[in-house]
Amino acid sequence: MVQQILDTPDQLVHFQLRTALTMEHDSLAAVQELAGAARSADIKKLFRHHADETREQIENLGKVFEALELKQSTSPSPSTKGISKQAGSLIERSAPKLRDQVALSAALGNEHYEIAAYTSLIVPLTALGATEAVALLQENLDQETHTSEELLAALRKLTGEG
């Protein structure tokens, strides 16, 4: 398979945007799996809420494509596939009493990747003056940051740290 060489900042941003769309679709599937693996009703609720936010983030990404006048499409996201695979492996290997901790830890790792992905889109789009796209991506980034904080608080509570 011949891969396209990205020659311009615009091509890079478009590719990253396509990857972000795949990332969110992968994350939605992963969050639903983690909710199923979790034992605590509070943690299941946290994952259901994040699934709703992820659907909103997918909608926002569609609006970003429109704002930038780009065709909406996806590109592979090997990182999110790997994070999900790792989570599945840990869930299979863990005793039921550890499932909540495993689910929270896996979700936290995914959130950090998403935070980095949105940040790497916001910076160049800000430089390009794409204010509408930046606002939508910032909304997604803010949700991801908030979710990360919620997951960390839940993990600390579960492990007795907080």
DSSP file with accessible surface (Angstrom, degrees, kcal/mol):
  #  RESIDUE AA STRUCTURE BP1 BP2  ACC     N-H-->O    O-->H-N    N-H-->O    O-->H-N    TCO  KAPPA ALPHA  PHI   PSI    X-CA   Y-CA   Z-CA
    1    1 A M              0   0  210      0, 0.0     2,-0.4     0, 0.0     0, 0.0   0.000 360.0 360.0 360.0 126.7    0.0    0.0    0.0
    2    2 A V        -     0   0  145      1,-0.0     2,-0.4     0, 0.0     0, 0.0  -0.686 360.0-147.5 -84.2 127.9    1.4    3.3   -1.1
    3    3 A Q        -     0   0  153     -2,-0.4     2,-0.2     1,-0.0    -1,-0.0  -0.797  18.1-114.3 -98.0 141.2    1.2    6.0    1.6
    4    4 A Q        -     0   0  121     -2,-0.4     2,-0.5     1,-0.1    -1,-0.0  -0.489  25.6-128.8 -70.3 136.4    0.7    9.6    0.8
    5    5 A I        -     0   0  122     -2,-0.2     2,-0.7     1,-0.0    -1,-0.1  -0.764  17.6-134.5 -85.3 128.0    3.6   11.9    1.7
    6    6 A L        +     0   0   61     -2,-0.5    -1,-0.0     1,-0.2     6,-0.0  -0.774  33.0 168.0 -86.6 114.0    2.4   14.9    3.7
    7    7 A D        +     0   0  125     -2,-0.7    -1,-0.2     1,-0.1     3,-0.0   0.652  54.5  43.7-101.5 -22.3    4.1   17.9    2.1
    8    8 A T  S  > S-     0   0   60      1,-0.1     4,-2.2     0, 0.0     5,-0.2  -0.886  78.6-116.4-127.6 158.1    2.3   20.9    3.7
    9    9 A P  H  > S+     0   0   94      0, 0.0     4,-2.6     0, 0.0     5,-0.2   0.883 117.3  56.1 -57.7 -36.4    1.0   21.9    7.1
   10   10 A D  H  > S+     0   0  104      1,-0.2     4,-2.5     2,-0.2     5,-0.2   0.908 106.8  48.4 -63.1 -42.4   -2.5   21.8    5.6
   11   11 A Q  H  > S+     0   0   62      2,-0.2     4,-2.5     1,-0.2    -1,-0.2   0.903 111.5  50.6 -63.9 -40.7   -2.1   18.2    4.5
   12   12 A L  H  X S+     0   0   77     -4,-2.2     4,-2.9     2,-0.2     5,-0.2   0.939 110.9  47.7 -62.6 -46.8   -0.8   17.3    8.0
   13   13 A V  H  X S+     0   0    7     -4,-2.6     4,-2.6     2,-0.2    -2,-0.2   0.923 111.7  50.8 -61.3 -43.0   -3.7   19.0    9.7
   14   14 A H  H  X S+     0   0   47     -4,-2.5     4,-2.5     2,-0.2    -1,-0.2   0.934 112.0  47.0 -61.4 -44.4   -6.2   17.3    7.4
   15   15 A F  H  X S+     0   0   76     -4,-2.5     4,-2.5     1,-0.2    -2,-0.2   0.934 113.0  48.7 -62.0 -45.2   -4.5   13.9    8.1
   16   16 A Q  H  X S+     0   0   48     -4,-2.9     4,-2.3     1,-0.2    -1,-0.2   0.877 110.6  51.5 -63.7 -36.5   -4.5   14.5   11.9
   17   17 A L  H  X S+     0   0    0     -4,-2.6     4,-1.9     2,-0.2    -1,-0.2   0.916 109.7  49.1 -66.0 -42.6   -8.2   15.6   11.7
   18   18 A R  H  X S+     0   0   54     -4,-2.5     4,-1.8     1,-0.2    57,-1.1   0.904 112.1  49.1 -63.1 -40.2   -9.1   12.4    9.9
   19   19 A T  H  X S+     0   0   17     -4,-2.5     4,-2.9    55,-0.2    -2,-0.2   0.885 107.1  55.9 -66.2 -38.0   -7.1   10.4   12.5
   20   20 A A  H  X S+     0   0    3     -4,-2.3     4,-2.4     2,-0.2    -2,-0.2   0.886 104.7  53.0 -62.8 -37.1   -9.0   12.3   15.3
   21   21 A L  H  X S+     0   0    4     -4,-1.9     4,-2.0     2,-0.2    -1,-0.2   0.938 111.7  44.8 -64.4 -43.9  -12.3   11.2   13.9
   22   22 A T  H  X S+     0   0   15     -4,-1.8     4,-3.0    53,-0.2     5,-0.3   0.921 109.9  57.1 -62.0 -42.9  -11.2    7.6   13.9
   23   23 A M  H  X S+     0   0    0     -4,-2.9     4,-2.6     1,-0.2    -2,-0.2   0.916 107.8  46.7 -54.8 -45.5   -9.8    8.1   17.4
   24   24 A E  H  X S+     0   0    0     -4,-2.4     4,-2.4     2,-0.2    -1,-0.2   0.897 111.5  50.0 -69.7 -37.3  -13.2    9.2   18.7
   25   25 A H  H  X S+     0   0   87     -4,-2.0     4,-1.9     2,-0.2    -2,-0.2   0.932 113.5  46.8 -64.3 -43.1  -15.0    6.3   17.0
   26   26 A D  H  X S+     0   0   22     -4,-3.0     4,-2.5     1,-0.2    -2,-0.2   0.899 111.6  52.0 -61.8 -41.1  -12.5    3.9   18.6
   27   27 A S  H  X S+     0   0    0     -4,-2.6     4,-3.1    -5,-0.3     5,-0.2   0.889 105.5  54.2 -65.0 -38.8  -12.9    5.7   21.9
   28   28 A L  H  X S+     0   0   26     -4,-2.4     4,-1.9     2,-0.2    -1,-0.2   0.941 111.3  45.1 -60.8 -45.7  -16.7    5.3   21.8
   29   29 A A  H  X S+     0   0   43     -4,-1.9     4,-2.0     1,-0.2    -2,-0.2   0.921 114.8  49.0 -63.1 -42.1  -16.4    1.6   21.3
   30   30 A A  H  X S+     0   0   13     -4,-2.5     4,-3.0     2,-0.2     5,-0.2   0.912 108.6  52.0 -65.6 -43.1  -13.7    1.3   24.0
   31   31 A V  H  X S+     0   0    4     -4,-3.1     4,-2.5     1,-0.2    -1,-0.2   0.905 109.5  50.5 -61.8 -39.0  -15.8    3.3   26.5
   32   32 A Q  H  X S+     0   0   95     -4,-1.9     4,-1.7    -5,-0.2    -1,-0.2   0.908 112.0  47.2 -66.8 -38.7  -18.7    1.1   25.9
   33   33 A E  H  X S+     0   0  127     -4,-2.0     4,-1.7     2,-0.2    -2,-0.2   0.911 112.1  49.8 -66.8 -41.8  -16.5   -2.0   26.5
   34   34 A L  H  X S+     0   0   11     -4,-3.0     4,-2.1     1,-0.2    -2,-0.2   0.884 107.4  54.4 -66.4 -36.5  -15.0   -0.5   29.6
   35   35 A A  H  < S+     0   0   15     -4,-2.5    -1,-0.2     1,-0.2    -2,-0.2   0.904 108.9  49.6 -62.2 -38.6  -18.5    0.3   31.0
   36   36 A G  H  < S+     0   0   59     -4,-1.7    -1,-0.2     1,-0.2    -2,-0.2   0.841 112.7  46.6 -68.3 -32.1  -19.4   -3.4   30.5
   37   37 A A  H  < S+     0   0   20     -4,-1.7    -2,-0.2    -5,-0.1    -1,-0.2   0.784  93.3  95.0 -80.4 -27.8  -16.2   -4.5   32.3
   38   38 A A     <  -     0   0    3     -4,-2.1    62,-0.1    -5,-0.2    61,-0.0  -0.298  55.2-163.9 -66.6 149.5  -16.7   -2.1   35.2
   39   39 A R        +     0   0  148     57,-0.1     2,-0.2    58,-0.1    -1,-0.1   0.761  62.6  85.5-102.2 -33.7  -18.4   -3.4   38.3
   40   40 A S     >  -     0   0   36      1,-0.1     4,-2.5     2,-0.0     5,-0.2  -0.522  69.4-142.6 -76.5 135.3  -19.2   -0.2   40.2
   41   41 A A  H  > S+     0   0   72     -2,-0.2     4,-2.4     1,-0.2     5,-0.1   0.877 103.1  54.2 -62.6 -36.7  -22.5    1.6   39.2
   42   42 A D  H  > S+     0   0  113      2,-0.2     4,-2.1     1,-0.2    -1,-0.2   0.896 110.0  45.7 -65.3 -40.1  -20.7    4.9   39.7
   43   43 A I  H  > S+     0   0   11      2,-0.2     4,-2.4     1,-0.2    -2,-0.2   0.909 111.3  52.0 -72.0 -39.6  -17.9    4.0   37.3
   44   44 A K  H  X S+     0   0   57     -4,-2.5     4,-2.4     1,-0.2    -2,-0.2   0.927 110.3  50.1 -58.6 -42.2  -20.4    2.6   34.7
   45   45 A K  H  X S+     0   0  141     -4,-2.4     4,-2.5     2,-0.2    -2,-0.2   0.904 107.9  53.0 -63.3 -42.2  -22.3    5.9   35.0
   46   46 A L  H  X S+     0   0   28     -4,-2.1     4,-2.2     1,-0.2    -1,-0.2   0.924 111.1  46.5 -58.7 -44.2  -19.0    7.8   34.4
   47   47 A F  H  X S+     0   0    2     -4,-2.4     4,-2.3     2,-0.2    -2,-0.2   0.891 110.3  52.3 -68.5 -38.3  -18.4    5.8   31.2
   48   48 A R  H  X S+     0   0  140     -4,-2.4     4,-1.9     2,-0.2    -1,-0.2   0.921 110.3  49.3 -63.2 -41.3  -21.9    6.2   30.0
   49   49 A H  H  X S+     0   0   84     -4,-2.5     4,-2.1     1,-0.2    -2,-0.2   0.918 110.6  49.7 -62.5 -43.4  -21.6   10.0   30.4
   50   50 A H  H  X S+     0   0    4     -4,-2.2     4,-2.7     1,-0.2    -1,-0.2   0.870 105.8  57.0 -66.0 -33.5  -18.3   10.0   28.6
   51   51 A A  H  X S+     0   0    5     -4,-2.3     4,-2.1     2,-0.2    -1,-0.2   0.924 106.8  49.6 -61.5 -41.3  -19.9    8.0   25.7
   52   52 A D  H  X S+     0   0   88     -4,-1.9     4,-1.6     1,-0.2    -2,-0.2   0.920 111.7  48.2 -62.5 -42.7  -22.5   10.8   25.4
   53   53 A E  H  X S+     0   0   17     -4,-2.1     4,-2.4     1,-0.2    -2,-0.2   0.886 107.7  55.7 -64.5 -37.5  -19.7   13.4   25.3
   54   54 A T  H  X S+     0   0    0     -4,-2.7     4,-2.3     1,-0.2    -1,-0.2   0.903 104.3  53.0 -63.9 -38.8  -17.8   11.3   22.7
   55   55 A R  H  X S+     0   0   96     -4,-2.1     4,-1.9     1,-0.2    -1,-0.2   0.910 109.8  49.0 -61.4 -40.4  -20.8   11.4   20.4
   56   56 A E  H  X S+     0   0   85     -4,-1.6     4,-2.6     2,-0.2    -2,-0.2   0.891 108.9  53.0 -64.1 -39.7  -20.8   15.2   20.8
   57   57 A Q  H  X S+     0   0    0     -4,-2.4     4,-2.4     2,-0.2    -2,-0.2   0.886 106.2  52.7 -65.4 -37.0  -17.1   15.3   20.0
   58   58 A I  H  X S+     0   0   26     -4,-2.3     4,-2.0     2,-0.2    -1,-0.2   0.924 110.0  48.9 -63.1 -42.8  -17.7   13.2   16.8
   59   59 A E  H  X S+     0   0  121     -4,-1.9     4,-1.9     1,-0.2    -2,-0.2   0.915 109.9  51.8 -61.4 -43.9  -20.4   15.8   15.8
   60   60 A N  H  X S+     0   0    9     -4,-2.6     4,-2.0     1,-0.2    -2,-0.2   0.898 106.7  53.3 -60.3 -40.7  -17.9   18.6   16.5
   61   61 A L  H  X S+     0   0    0     -4,-2.4     4,-2.3     1,-0.2    -1,-0.2   0.903 105.8  53.9 -63.2 -37.9  -15.3   17.0   14.4
   62   62 A G  H  X S+     0   0    8     -4,-2.0     4,-1.9     1,-0.2    -1,-0.2   0.912 108.6  49.4 -59.8 -40.0  -17.8   16.9   11.5
   63   63 A K  H  X S+     0   0   95     -4,-1.9     4,-2.9     2,-0.2    -1,-0.2   0.837 107.0  55.6 -68.2 -32.3  -18.3   20.6   12.0
   64   64 A V  H  X S+     0   0    0     -4,-2.0     4,-2.3     2,-0.2    -2,-0.2   0.929 105.6  51.1 -65.8 -44.5  -14.6   21.2   11.9
   65   65 A F  H  <>S+     0   0    2     -4,-2.3     5,-3.0     1,-0.2     4,-0.3   0.931 113.3  46.4 -55.2 -45.9  -14.3   19.4    8.5
   66   66 A E  H ><5S+     0   0  143     -4,-1.9     3,-1.4     3,-0.2    -2,-0.2   0.926 110.5  51.7 -62.5 -46.6  -17.1   21.7    7.3
   67   67 A A  H 3<5S+     0   0   33     -4,-2.9    -1,-0.2     1,-0.3    -2,-0.2   0.849 114.8  42.9 -60.7 -34.3  -15.5   24.8    8.7
   68   68 A L  T 3<5S-     0   0   44     -4,-2.3    -1,-0.3    -5,-0.2    -2,-0.2   0.403 112.0-122.4 -91.0   1.4  -12.2   24.0    7.0
   69   69 A E  T < 5 +     0   0  181     -3,-1.4     2,-0.4    -4,-0.3    -3,-0.2   0.898  63.4 142.8  56.1  47.3  -14.1   23.0    3.8
   70   70 A L      < -     0   0   55     -5,-3.0     2,-0.3    -6,-0.2    -1,-0.2  -0.891  59.0-105.4-115.9 147.8  -12.6   19.5    3.9
   71   71 A K        -     0   0  171     -2,-0.4     2,-0.4    -3,-0.1    -5,-0.0  -0.536  40.0-118.3 -69.5 130.3  -14.2   16.2    2.9
   72   72 A Q        +     0   0   96     -2,-0.3     2,-0.3   -10,-0.0    -1,-0.1  -0.595  57.6 133.1 -74.8 123.5  -15.1   14.3    6.1
   73   73 A S        -     0   0   36     -2,-0.4     2,-0.3     2,-0.0   -52,-0.2  -0.936  44.0-115.9-156.6 175.8  -13.2   11.0    6.1
   74   74 A T        -     0   0   73     -2,-0.3   -55,-0.2   -53,-0.1   -56,-0.1  -0.795  12.0-161.1-120.2 161.7  -11.1    8.9    8.5
   75   75 A S        -     0   0    4    -57,-1.1   -53,-0.2    -2,-0.3    -2,-0.0  -0.959  43.2 -83.1-132.9 152.8   -7.5    7.6    8.7
   76   76 A P        -     0   0  100      0, 0.0     3,-0.1     0, 0.0   -53,-0.1  -0.176  31.9-157.5 -56.6 147.3   -6.3    4.7   10.8
   77   77 A S     >  +     0   0    1      1,-0.1     4,-1.9   -55,-0.1     3,-0.3  -0.737  16.2 173.2-125.6  79.3   -5.5    5.4   14.4
   78   78 A P  H  > S+     0   0  100      0, 0.0     4,-2.5     0, 0.0     5,-0.2   0.817  76.0  61.6 -59.7 -28.1   -3.1    2.7   15.5
   79   79 A S  H  > S+     0   0   55      2,-0.2     4,-2.5     1,-0.2     5,-0.2   0.942 106.3  42.5 -64.9 -47.3   -2.6    4.4   18.9
   80   80 A T  H  > S+     0   0    0     -3,-0.3     4,-2.3     2,-0.2    -1,-0.2   0.869 113.1  53.6 -69.6 -33.1   -6.2    4.1   19.9
   81   81 A K  H  X S+     0   0  116     -4,-1.9     4,-2.4     2,-0.2    -1,-0.2   0.922 111.1  47.3 -62.3 -42.0   -6.4    0.5   18.6
   82   82 A G  H  X S+     0   0   39     -4,-2.5     4,-2.7     2,-0.2    -2,-0.2   0.906 110.2  51.0 -66.5 -40.9   -3.4   -0.3   20.7
   83   83 A I  H  X S+     0   0   44     -4,-2.5     4,-2.3     1,-0.2    -1,-0.2   0.930 112.7  46.8 -62.1 -43.1   -4.8    1.3   23.8
   84   84 A S  H  X S+     0   0   31     -4,-2.3     4,-2.6     2,-0.2    -2,-0.2   0.899 111.6  50.7 -65.9 -40.5   -8.0   -0.6   23.4
   85   85 A K  H  X S+     0   0  168     -4,-2.4     4,-2.3     2,-0.2    -2,-0.2   0.922 110.8  49.1 -63.7 -42.5   -6.1   -3.9   22.8
   86   86 A Q  H  X S+     0   0  112     -4,-2.7     4,-2.5     2,-0.2    -2,-0.2   0.911 110.8  50.6 -62.3 -43.5   -4.0   -3.3   26.0
   87   87 A A  H  X S+     0   0    9     -4,-2.3     4,-2.6     1,-0.2    -2,-0.2   0.935 110.4  49.2 -60.9 -46.2   -7.2   -2.6   28.0
   88   88 A G  H  X S+     0   0   24     -4,-2.6     4,-2.4     1,-0.2    -1,-0.2   0.906 110.8  50.3 -60.3 -41.7   -8.8   -5.8   26.7
   89   89 A S  H  X S+     0   0   49     -4,-2.3     4,-1.7     1,-0.2    -1,-0.2   0.920 111.9  47.2 -63.4 -43.0   -5.7   -7.8   27.6
   90   90 A L  H  X S+     0   0   63     -4,-2.5     4,-1.0     2,-0.2    -2,-0.2   0.894 110.8  51.8 -66.8 -38.9   -5.6   -6.3   31.1
   91   91 A I  H >< S+     0   0   28     -4,-2.6     3,-0.7     1,-0.2    -2,-0.2   0.934 110.0  49.1 -62.7 -44.8   -9.3   -7.0   31.7
   92   92 A E  H 3< S+     0   0  165     -4,-2.4    -1,-0.2     1,-0.2    -2,-0.2   0.857 115.3  44.4 -61.2 -35.3   -8.9  -10.6   30.6
   93   93 A R  H 3< S+     0   0  201     -4,-1.7     2,-0.3    -5,-0.2    -1,-0.2   0.553  99.5  89.4 -86.6 -10.7   -6.0  -11.1   32.9
   94   94 A S  S << S-     0   0   20     -4,-1.0     5,-0.1    -3,-0.7    -4,-0.0  -0.717  78.3-116.5 -98.6 143.6   -7.5   -9.3   36.0
   95   95 A A    >>  -     0   0   47     -2,-0.3     3,-2.5     1,-0.1     4,-0.5  -0.340  37.7-106.8 -64.9 150.4   -9.5  -10.7   38.7
   96   96 A P  G >4 S+     0   0   70      0, 0.0     3,-1.5     0, 0.0     4,-0.4   0.842 118.8  63.2 -50.6 -35.0  -13.1   -9.3   38.9
   97   97 A K  G 34 S+     0   0  168      1,-0.3     4,-0.2     2,-0.1     3,-0.2   0.707 105.0  47.4 -67.4 -15.2  -12.2   -7.2   42.0
   98   98 A L  G <> S+     0   0   73     -3,-2.5     4,-2.6     1,-0.1    -1,-0.3   0.467  83.1  96.6 -99.6  -3.5   -9.6   -5.3   39.9
   99   99 A R  H <X S+     0   0   64     -3,-1.5     4,-2.9    -4,-0.5     5,-0.2   0.874  81.9  51.3 -60.1 -39.5  -11.8   -4.6   36.9
  100  100 A D  H  > S+     0   0   20     -4,-0.4     4,-2.6     2,-0.2    -1,-0.2   0.939 112.3  46.6 -64.1 -43.0  -12.8   -1.1   38.0
  101  101 A Q  H  > S+     0   0   80     -4,-0.2     4,-2.5     2,-0.2    -2,-0.2   0.920 114.1  47.8 -64.5 -43.2   -9.2   -0.1   38.5
  102  102 A V  H  X S+     0   0   16     -4,-2.6     4,-2.7     2,-0.2     5,-0.2   0.932 112.3  49.3 -62.8 -45.4   -8.2   -1.6   35.1
  103  103 A A  H  X S+     0   0    0     -4,-2.9     4,-2.4    -5,-0.2    -2,-0.2   0.928 113.2  46.3 -61.9 -44.7  -11.1    0.2   33.4
  104  104 A L  H  X S+     0   0    0     -4,-2.6     4,-2.4    -5,-0.2    -1,-0.2   0.921 113.3  49.2 -64.2 -42.9  -10.3    3.5   34.9
  105  105 A S  H  X S+     0   0   52     -4,-2.5     4,-2.1    -5,-0.2    -2,-0.2   0.914 112.2  47.8 -63.5 -43.1   -6.6    3.2   34.2
  106  106 A A  H  X S+     0   0   15     -4,-2.7     4,-2.0     1,-0.2    -1,-0.2   0.923 112.7  48.3 -64.5 -43.8   -7.2    2.2   30.5
  107  107 A A  H  X S+     0   0    4     -4,-2.4     4,-2.5    -5,-0.2    -1,-0.2   0.894 108.5  54.8 -64.7 -37.8   -9.6    5.1   30.0
  108  108 A L  H  X S+     0   0   27     -4,-2.4     4,-2.1     1,-0.2    -1,-0.2   0.924 107.0  50.3 -62.4 -42.7   -7.2    7.5   31.6
  109  109 A G  H  X S+     0   0   38     -4,-2.1     4,-1.7     1,-0.2    -1,-0.2   0.915 110.9  49.3 -61.7 -40.9   -4.5    6.5   29.1
  110  110 A N  H  X S+     0   0    8     -4,-2.0     4,-2.4     1,-0.2    -2,-0.2   0.909 108.4  53.3 -65.3 -41.5   -6.9    7.0   26.2
  111  111 A E  H  X S+     0   0    1     -4,-2.5     4,-2.7     1,-0.2    -1,-0.2   0.905 106.5  52.5 -60.6 -41.6   -7.9   10.5   27.5
  112  112 A H  H  X S+     0   0  104     -4,-2.1     4,-2.1     1,-0.2    -1,-0.2   0.893 109.1  49.7 -64.4 -37.5   -4.3   11.6   27.7
  113  113 A Y  H  X S+     0   0   67     -4,-1.7     4,-2.4     2,-0.2    -1,-0.2   0.931 111.3  49.1 -64.3 -44.0   -3.8   10.5   24.1
  114  114 A E  H  X S+     0   0    0     -4,-2.4     4,-2.7     2,-0.2     5,-0.2   0.893 107.9  54.1 -63.0 -39.3   -6.9   12.4   23.0
  115  115 A I  H  X S+     0   0   39     -4,-2.7     4,-2.4     1,-0.2    -1,-0.2   0.935 110.7  46.4 -59.5 -45.0   -5.7   15.5   24.9
  116  116 A A  H  X S+     0   0   56     -4,-2.1     4,-2.5     1,-0.2    -2,-0.2   0.910 111.2  52.2 -64.5 -40.7   -2.4   15.4   22.9
  117  117 A A  H  X S+     0   0   15     -4,-2.4     4,-0.8     2,-0.2    -2,-0.2   0.928 112.3  44.4 -63.5 -44.2   -4.2   14.8   19.6
  118  118 A Y  H >X S+     0   0    0     -4,-2.7     4,-2.7     1,-0.2     3,-0.7   0.911 112.2  52.2 -68.6 -39.7   -6.5   17.8   20.1
  119  119 A T  H 3X S+     0   0   59     -4,-2.4     4,-2.2    -5,-0.2    -2,-0.2   0.926 106.3  53.9 -60.7 -41.5   -3.7   20.0   21.3
  120  120 A S  H 3< S+     0   0   49     -4,-2.5    -1,-0.2     1,-0.2    -2,-0.2   0.702 113.5  43.6 -70.7 -16.4   -1.6   19.1   18.2
  121  121 A L  H <X S+     0   0    1     -4,-0.8     4,-1.8    -3,-0.7    -1,-0.2   0.831 111.0  53.3 -88.3 -39.4   -4.6   20.2   16.0
  122  122 A I  H  X S+     0   0   15     -4,-2.7     4,-2.5     1,-0.2     5,-0.2   0.902 102.0  58.6 -65.0 -41.5   -5.4   23.4   17.9
  123  123 A V  H  X S+     0   0   96     -4,-2.2     4,-1.9     1,-0.2    -1,-0.2   0.955 111.9  36.2 -59.4 -54.9   -1.9   24.9   17.8
  124  124 A P  H  > S+     0   0   40      0, 0.0     4,-1.7     0, 0.0    -1,-0.2   0.889 116.6  53.6 -69.8 -32.9   -1.5   25.0   14.0
  125  125 A L  H  <>S+     0   0    4     -4,-1.8     5,-2.4     2,-0.2     4,-0.4   0.857 106.9  52.8 -69.1 -30.6   -5.1   25.9   13.3
  126  126 A T  H ><5S+     0   0   79     -4,-2.5     3,-1.4     1,-0.2    -1,-0.2   0.936 108.3  50.5 -64.6 -44.0   -4.8   28.8   15.7
  127  127 A A  H 3<5S+     0   0   91     -4,-1.9    -2,-0.2     1,-0.3    -1,-0.2   0.836 109.3  51.7 -62.8 -31.3   -1.8   30.0   13.7
  128  128 A L  T 3<5S-     0   0   98     -4,-1.7    -1,-0.3    -5,-0.1    -2,-0.2   0.512 114.3-118.9 -82.8  -6.7   -3.8   29.7   10.5
  129  129 A G  T < 5 +     0   0   51     -3,-1.4     2,-2.0    -4,-0.4     3,-0.2   0.723  59.8 152.0  77.7  21.9   -6.6   31.8   12.1
  130  130 A A     >< +     0   0   20     -5,-2.4     4,-2.7     1,-0.2     5,-0.2  -0.484  12.2 166.4 -84.3  70.0   -9.2   29.0   11.8
  131  131 A T  H  >  +     0   0  114     -2,-2.0     4,-2.4     1,-0.2    -1,-0.2   0.844  68.4  50.5 -62.6 -39.0  -11.2   30.4   14.8
  132  132 A E  H  > S+     0   0  121     -3,-0.2     4,-1.9     2,-0.2    -1,-0.2   0.946 114.3  44.7 -65.0 -45.8  -14.4   28.3   14.2
  133  133 A A  H  > S+     0   0    2      1,-0.2     4,-2.6     2,-0.2     5,-0.2   0.921 113.1  51.6 -63.2 -42.4  -12.5   25.1   14.0
  134  134 A V  H  X S+     0   0   24     -4,-2.7     4,-3.0     1,-0.2     5,-0.2   0.917 107.5  52.5 -61.7 -43.3  -10.3   26.0   16.9
  135  135 A A  H  X S+     0   0   60     -4,-2.4     4,-1.9    -5,-0.2    -1,-0.2   0.916 111.7  46.0 -60.9 -42.7  -13.4   26.7   19.1
  136  136 A L  H  X S+     0   0   22     -4,-1.9     4,-1.9     2,-0.2    -2,-0.2   0.919 114.9  46.4 -66.9 -42.7  -14.9   23.3   18.3
  137  137 A L  H  X S+     0   0    0     -4,-2.6     4,-2.8     1,-0.2    -2,-0.2   0.877 110.1  54.0 -67.7 -35.6  -11.7   21.5   18.9
  138  138 A Q  H  X S+     0   0   68     -4,-3.0     4,-3.0    -5,-0.2    -1,-0.2   0.886 105.1  54.5 -65.2 -37.9  -11.1   23.4   22.2
  139  139 A E  H  X S+     0   0   87     -4,-1.9     4,-2.0    -5,-0.2    -1,-0.2   0.935 111.0  45.4 -59.8 -44.5  -14.6   22.3   23.3
  140  140 A N  H  X S+     0   0    0     -4,-1.9     4,-2.6     2,-0.2    -2,-0.2   0.931 112.7  50.6 -63.5 -44.8  -13.5   18.7   22.7
  141  141 A L  H  X S+     0   0   18     -4,-2.8     4,-2.8     1,-0.2    -2,-0.2   0.915 108.8  51.6 -60.5 -43.2  -10.2   19.3   24.4
  142  142 A D  H  X S+     0   0   89     -4,-3.0     4,-2.4     1,-0.2    -1,-0.2   0.907 110.8  48.3 -61.6 -40.7  -12.0   20.8   27.5
  143  143 A Q  H  X S+     0   0   28     -4,-2.0     4,-2.7     2,-0.2    -1,-0.2   0.919 112.0  49.3 -65.0 -42.4  -14.3   17.8   27.7
  144  144 A E  H  X S+     0   0    0     -4,-2.6     4,-2.5     2,-0.2    -2,-0.2   0.914 111.6  48.8 -63.6 -41.3  -11.3   15.4   27.4
  145  145 A T  H  X S+     0   0   48     -4,-2.8     4,-2.2     2,-0.2    -2,-0.2   0.927 112.5  48.0 -64.1 -43.9   -9.4   17.3   30.1
  146  146 A H  H  X S+     0   0   86     -4,-2.4     4,-2.4    -5,-0.2    -2,-0.2   0.919 111.7  49.6 -63.0 -43.6  -12.5   17.3   32.4
  147  147 A T  H  X S+     0   0    1     -4,-2.7     4,-2.9     1,-0.2     5,-0.2   0.913 108.4  53.7 -62.7 -41.2  -13.0   13.5   31.8
  148  148 A S  H  X S+     0   0   12     -4,-2.5     4,-2.5     1,-0.2    -1,-0.2   0.922 109.2  48.5 -58.3 -43.9   -9.3   12.9   32.6
  149  149 A E  H  X S+     0   0  116     -4,-2.2     4,-2.4     2,-0.2    -1,-0.2   0.902 112.0  49.2 -63.6 -40.8   -9.7   14.7   35.9
  150  150 A E  H  X S+     0   0   59     -4,-2.4     4,-2.4     2,-0.2    -2,-0.2   0.912 111.8  48.4 -64.9 -42.8  -12.9   12.7   36.7
  151  151 A L  H  X S+     0   0    2     -4,-2.9     4,-2.7     2,-0.2    -2,-0.2   0.915 111.8  49.4 -63.6 -42.8  -11.2    9.4   35.9
  152  152 A L  H  X S+     0   0   57     -4,-2.5     4,-2.8    -5,-0.2     5,-0.2   0.918 111.1  49.3 -63.9 -43.0   -8.2   10.3   38.0
  153  153 A A  H  X S+     0   0   58     -4,-2.4     4,-2.4     2,-0.2    -2,-0.2   0.922 112.5  47.8 -62.0 -42.3  -10.4   11.3   41.0
  154  154 A A  H  X S+     0   0   25     -4,-2.4     4,-2.7     2,-0.2    -2,-0.2   0.903 112.4  49.4 -65.9 -39.8  -12.3    8.0   40.7
  155  155 A L  H  X S+     0   0   25     -4,-2.7     4,-2.4     2,-0.2     6,-0.3   0.923 111.5  48.9 -65.5 -42.3   -9.1    6.0   40.4
  156  156 A R  H  X>S+     0   0  102     -4,-2.8     5,-1.6     2,-0.2     6,-1.6   0.916 112.9  47.7 -63.1 -42.6   -7.7    7.8   43.5
  157  157 A K  H ><5S+     0   0  155     -4,-2.4     3,-0.8    -5,-0.2    -2,-0.2   0.932 112.4  49.4 -63.0 -44.3  -10.9    7.2   45.4
  158  158 A L  H 3<5S+     0   0   78     -4,-2.7    -2,-0.2     1,-0.2    -1,-0.2   0.882 114.6  43.3 -63.7 -39.6  -10.9    3.5   44.4
  159  159 A T  H 3<5S-     0   0   67     -4,-2.4    -1,-0.2    -5,-0.2    -2,-0.2   0.479 114.1-113.7 -88.5  -2.4   -7.3    2.9   45.4
  160  160 A G  T <<5S+     0   0   65     -3,-0.8    -3,-0.2    -4,-0.7    -4,-0.1   0.529  86.4 114.1  84.9   7.4   -7.6    4.8   48.6
  161  161 A E      <       0   0  134     -5,-1.6    -4,-0.2    -6,-0.3    -5,-0.1   0.850 360.0 360.0 -76.9 -37.5   -5.2    7.6   47.6
  162  162 A G              0   0   84     -6,-1.6    -5,-0.2    -9,-0.2    -1,-0.1   0.235 360.0 360.0-113.4 360.0   -7.8   10.3   47.6
